[in-house]
Amino acid sequence: MAPGDVHAHDPGDHPGHAHHDHSSHAHNHSQARGHGHAHGHHGHAHAIATGHRFAAGVALNLGFVAVEAAWGFLANSLALLADAGHNLSDVLGLLLAWAATVLARRRPSQRRTYGLRKSTVMASLANAVLLLVVSGAIAWEAVRRFGAPEPVATTEVIVVAAIGVVINGVTALLFLHGRHNDLNIRGAFLHMAADAGLSLGVVISALAMIATGWLWLDPATSLVIVVIIAASTWGLLRDSLDLALDAVPANIDLPAVSHYLRELPGVAAVHDLHIWAMSTTETALTAHLVRPGSGTDDGWLADIAETLRNRFTINHVTLQIENGDGLKACRLEPEDVV
């Protein structure tokens, strides 16, 4: 079900549908007002802190990319150029993620009733695709160089790559906090941490070339970098695709949510249950609850929404209450109907 489908249900199918559906939303937002002031300040402060982290990460890495690419060209090191290309893709990825966090704070409009929250998912997906494209280009050049190895200025490579270990390590630490709750932050942290390790690999390969004189170690190191990039990117690509296709977020236990709803007092059945990501940090839920012969008040709905938020991190809840009197079956009750 698309996010808006719950509003398309026929009101005539369920007496009181409009009232209860509205009360669930009214509760969900009125309940939040109790903490709205503090939450608003917290969210604003978090957004500012996140923006500062992205700005610092972009500045550090963009400066390093320029130095690394210049020295890689002068030292004739494909491994250094490969690492510079990867770092540049990470800068673009950071810019995408940063822009998405800014767009996600845009207020909803009549055309985009959820605002631009989904842009965070699109940014993480674009970031993953960008990394794979860069990896392919690096692999192509590395294979070509295997046939004609070229001398490398190893001393310069060691110095520049060592600087990269420090720069990427510091940038990774900027995104250490919050990586478990935001796919964009997680992607930034993983890429920067991997970059620190890859730069260290370039240092090691250059030292090995000094010791052995094996020129093929430079393109071989590039291929190892490609494999590590592809492996670390696969999880990000998979999770981004899942969120883009409105799959249940990986941190949500759907059977546990379903069990909680079915065990609510007076609830005889639950159907048309859907959970999807509004952004990389926000999750929505819609469901039909069959509750025969019981009146439903805002307090009852408020307790459900609060539990779903605190226990399952689902912060946007829409519930449709049905009497289950059998006069007219809900057309969305079958599990194969969306």
Secondary structure, DSSP 8 states (H G I E B T S, - for coil): --TTGGGGS-GGGSTTHHHHHHHHHHHHHHHHHTTHHHHHHHHHHHHHHHHHHHHHHHHHHHHHHHHHHHHHHHHT-HHHHHHHHHHHHHHHHHHHHHHHHHHTTS---SS-TTTTTTHHHHHHHHHHHHHHHHHHHHHHHHHHHHTS-----HHHHHHHHHHHHHHHHHHHHHTSTTTTT-HHHHHHHHHHHHHHHHHHHHHHHHHHHHHH--TTHHHHHHHHHHHHHHHHHHHHHHHHHHHHTT---TT--HHHHHHHHHTSTT--EEEEEEEEESSSS-EEEEEEEE-TT----HHHHHHHHHHHHHHH---EEEEEEE---SSS--TT-STT--
